[in-house]
């Protein structure tokens, strides 16, 4: 298996389980991405084991395949997966309250 196939398999495995996975596509230089850090921390605290959060730096070469596969053109871009299915996607910073309202539709 080539390196890019292993990376894709890793992403698919990470997002393919029963636990919902929130993927944060970000860049270290991005101001709105930095604003999302405390929001994601609060979501992790609030949802615990009911939600997995993965941060993917779009400038990290090992993440480029996921960036291309999902057509990420701006950061932050947030995507919610369960069982490998993309349930929700949006670009731009969101407040904790906004994210809770969105996640409650899928996590309860």
Beta strands, then each sheet from edge to edge (+ up, - down):
strand 1: 20-26
strand 2: 51-57
strand 3: 77-82
strand 4: 85-91
sheet 1: 2+ 1+ 3- 4+
end
